[in-house]
Amino acid sequence: MSPVLGAKDEGHTAQLRVLALTSYPLLAAATRYRVDQFRGPLSERGVSLDVRSFLDDAGLQHLYGDSVSRKLSAVGRGLLRRTGDVVRVHDYDVVLVQREAMLIGPPIVEWLVSTIGAKPIVLDIDDPIWLPEESLVPGVLSKVRRWPGKVHWLLRHATVVICGNHILAEYVRSLGGQARVVPNAVDTGRFRPSTRSHSTRAPLVGWIGSHGTYPYLESILPSLREVGRRAPFRMLVVGSGRKSVPIEGIPVDVRGFDLEREVEDFASLDIGLYPLSDDPWAAGKSGLKAVQYLAVGAPYIASPVGIVAEIGVPGVTHFLANDADDWQTALSSLLEDQQLRAQMGAAGRRYAELNHGVPKAADLLAQALRDAAGR
């Protein structure tokens, strides 16, 4: 019989044992912020978390523009890892799946875990994963990757579905699923404003994302170019997958994403950018970038799309921009007024501490895992 949470055994509290299956390694933001950062906080709340990814770091790198043979090798290594995870599932009380246990094929791991292993599954989603998305796996494997009905099977068969925002939760409930909202959180002890003194150099405006989200930034480059003609600023672009981002008249520092520099890059910004397109996929995103800007005290400009329109306090912690004129007006205001930047940054920091700290999210996550285990 599995130990009951809170029961005493020779003076020790029995912990809920959770196996977390993620699609990607720590290089992926979803793995870092939706799962791995909670290992310590969950342990303090009586939940032990063992995180296992389908792809390793090398495998994730190979998915982006590498040879087909290396992609296949990465997937093969993932299949072997998942085989071992299924064999060991009896050691756990609950299985937490971040998006999906495997990047290809039907939900066979989840089926084995829930039927043969008789373990409750908790599914975590921070994007509308039921919508079509571009496959990173080529050719025949692309068709296997997009297995028909997989996502809806997962949403219906998970004991609990943890959602990054209420928009996702509403969709899960429409299917009859049990949804809990756990908003994105960051460690505000790590993500904090820089202690550097204000530089006499032009303000640093920045965007930190991925090759997949770079088109959002690309859509506002003309507005950035126009503002740069009137108010000087420097630009930092991280994770775009591009070697250069040409913006006439503006010095642009283009870097690849570096996990060791992530916090430093965010904290270096005077102004953050969060453009999105107004489509169903972007509307379902959970706004992690906004939370990161808030935590480091960087006032930012965002498209009012989905949950991003609800994070922070517009006009107090950041500005919202619907069109090119809005982007230019908001950016010009922040560039020209250092005191405004400081006030909005301080307000954003307070907002992050109150609403998006790890302890608050860990409480919600721990309760969802306990409920799934029937404790």
N, C-alpha and C positions, 0 to 999 in steps of 0.2 A: 504494500500500500504506500502511495506517495505521501511524504510528510506534509502536514498541514502548516501553512504559514503562521508563525507565531507559536507553534508548539515547541516545547522545550525538550531537548535531548542532551542530558548531561551538562545543563547550563548553557547550551548554545541554541540560537534561533535557527530553525530550518529555513533555508532560502528557496524561493521559487527558482527553478532552473530553466533558463530560456536559451534556446538555440536560435540565433539570428542568421538567416540566410539572405545575403545581399547579392545583387547582380554584379556590382562593381566593387573594386577595392577602395582604399581610403582616398585615392586621388579623386574620386567622384564625390561631389558635394553631398549628394543624397545619403551616401554611406556615412560620411563624417558627421553630418548634422542631424540626420534622422535616426541614426542607430549608435555609431561608435562612441560619440561624446557622452552617451548616457551610461556607459559601463560603470564608472565610479559612482555617480549619483544613484543609479538603480541598486547597486550593492548596498549603499547606505539605507535603502528602503526595503531591503530584504529580497532583492531579485538579483541573481547572478546571470550575466549575459555573456555568451560565447559567440563571437561574430565570425562568420565564415563567408567569403565571397566566391562567386562563380568564376569571375575573371581575376587573374593576378595583375600586378602593375604592368608587367610586360605585355600581357594579353590585351589590356585596355589600350595601350599605346599602339599595338598592332592593328586595332580596329580602324584607326584613322589613317586611311590612305596607304596602308602597307600591302604586301603581297597576299594573294589569296591563300597560299600555303601557310603563311604565318597566322592568318586569321583562323584557318582550320585547326592549326596546332593549339591556338589559344582556347578555342572552343573544346577541343579534345581534353586539354588539361582540366578545364572546368567540369566536364562530364565525370572525370575520374574523382575530382574533389567531391562532387555531389553524391557519387556512389558511396564514398566513405561516410558522408554526413547522414545518409539514409540508414546505413548500417548502425550508426551510433545514436540514432534518434531516441532509443529507449532510455538513454541516460538523462533525458530532459522531460520537463513537465509541459512546456509550451514551445511551439515553433513560431518565431516572428519572421515573416517574409517581407522584405523591402522590395516592393513592386512585383517581382517574380523570382523564383528560385533559380531558374535557368533562362538564358537569353534566347534559346531556341526550343522548338517543339511544344507539345502539349503540356499541361500542368501535371506531368507524371510524378515529379517529386512531391508536390503538394498532395496529390492523390494517395501516394504511398504513405506519406506521413499521417494523413487524416484517417485513412481506412485501415491499412495493415498495421501502422504504428499506433493508431487510435490516439493521436495527439491533437489537441486543439490548435488551429492555425490563426494567428493574428496577422493580417495583411496591412502593411503601411504604404500609403500612396501620398505623394506631394504634387503630382501632376495628373491631368485627366488622361490616364493611360489607356482608356478605351477608345480614344480618338486615333486616327491614322498618324503615324510618324515615319520619317525617313529611316529606312533600315541601314545599319552600318555593315551588315553582313551581305556579301555579294551573291549574285546568281541564284542557284537552286536554294542555297541556305537562306536567302532572303524570304522565300516563300515559307520555309520551315519556321523562320523567325516570327513571322506574322501568322501564327497558328489561329485559324478561325475559332472564335468563341472562347479563347483562353482567358482573357481578362474578365469576361462576365462570369465564367465558371469560378474564378478566384473570388470575385466580389460576392457571389452568392454562397460559396461554401466556406468562406472564412468565418470563424466564430465571432470575431470582431474585426472591423476595418478601421484603422487609425488614419485620419485624413488631415492633411496640412491646412485645410481651410473649410469653411462651412459650405462653399460651393460644391466641393467634392463630396462632402458628407450628405448633402441633399440628394445628389445623384445616387449614391449608394443606398440610401433609405428608399428611394423610388423603386429600387430592385428588391426591396424587402430585406436588405442587409442591416446589420447592427453597426452603426457608425459612431465613432468618437473623434472629436476634433482635438488635435495636439498641434498648435501653431509652431512654426519654425522658431528655434531659439538658438542663441549663441552664448558662449561663456563670456560674460561681461567683465570677468577678471582678465581675460586675454584680449578680447576686442574692447579696447578702450582708447580714448583720445590720446594723440601723441603729445608728449611733453615738450616738443620742440618749440622754440620761440618763433613768432611770426617772421617769415622771411621778407626781405625787401624785393625778392624776385616776384615775377608775375604769378598769380594764383595757379595752383595745379588742379586741373579738372580731370576726372578719371572715370573709366568704365572697366569693370572686371567681370569677365564672363567666360564664354567657351566658343569654339568654332561654330557650334550650332546656333548660338544666340547673337553672333556678330551681325547678321543682317539687321537686327533691331538698331544697333548703333549706326550702321551704314545709312539707315533711313534719315538720320538727323545730321549727317555730316554737312550738308549744305547750310543748315542753320548755324552750326558751329563755325563754319567758314565765314559766314556773314557777321556774326558777333565778333570774331577775331579781327575784323577790319577796324572795329571801333574800340575794343577793349582787349588789351593783350592778355594772353594766358598760355600756360603750358598744358600739354595733354599727355595722360598716361593711359595706355590701352594694354590690358593683360588678358591673355588666354584666347585671343581671337583666332589663332591658327594662321595669321597672316604675318609675313615678314615686314611689311610696312603698311601704314595707314596714312595716305597722303591727304593732308588738310592744308590748303594753300595759306601760307603766312603764319602757320602755327607749328612750333616745334613739338613733335610727337615722339614719345618714348614707347616703343612697342616691345612687349616682353611676353615670353611664354609663361604659363602658369607654373608657379613654384610653391609647393606646399609649405616650405619653410618660410617663405616671404609673404604668405597670404595676409596675415594680420598687419604686417608692416606696410604692405601695399595699400590696404584700405585706410590705415591710419595716416598715411602720407597725404591723403587727398584734402584739398580745401573745398571741393565741390564734387559730388557724385552724380552720375547720369544713369537713369533706369528707363530707357525707351522700350516700348513693347508695341506689337501690332495688335489691332483690335480684332482678334479671332478667337474661336473657342479654345484652342490650345493655350494661348497666352492668358486667357481669362480664367483658366483653371489653375495656373501656377500659384505657388504659395508664398512668393515674395521674399525669399531669403536675402536677396541683395539689398532690399530696403532695410531689413533688420540689421544687416552688417553695417550699412551706412549710418544708421541711427546709433548703433553701439559705439562706433568710433567718433561720434560727434561730427560727422560730415553732412552738412545740409545737402540735399539732393533734389533733382528734378525728375519726375516720373510720369509716365503715361497713366492716366486713370483707368486702368484695365483690370477687371476682376478684383481679387483681394488686395492688389497693390493700391487700389483707390481707397482702401479702408485702413491701411497700416499708417500709423503716425497721425499727425494733425496738420492738414494742408494749411499753408500760410504761417505755421508756427514751427514745425520741424522740417518742412520741405515745401516745394511747389509742385503743382500738377500742371501738365502741358498737354493740350489737346491737338495743337497744330503747330506749324512752323513759327507763327507769330508768338505763340505762348512760350515755345522753347527759347526763342531769342530774347523775349522780355524777361523771363525768369533768370536766364543765365546772365544777362546784362546786369540785372539788379544785384545778384550775388557777387559778381565780379567787382562791381563798383563800390560795394559797401562791406568793408571788413567787419564792422560791428554787427551788421545783420547776419553775416555768416557765423560769427561767434554766438549770437543769441539763439539762432536756429539750431546750431550744433549742440549747444548745452541743453536745449529743450528736447532734442532728439535723443541725447544720451539718457536723460531722465525717463523718457518714454520707454526706451529699450530695457532699462533696469526694472521698470514696473511691470512691463507686459511681455518681455521676450527673454527673460533669464532662464537658464537651464533648470534650476530647482523647481520652478513652477511647472515647466513642461515635464520634468521627471515625475512629479506627483501624478500628473494625468496619465502618463505612459505606464507607470507602475500599477495604477488602479485598473487600467484596461487589461493589462497582462494577468492580474489577479482574477479579474472577473471572467476572463476567458478560461482560466484554469479552474474556475468554480470555487475559489477560495474566499 
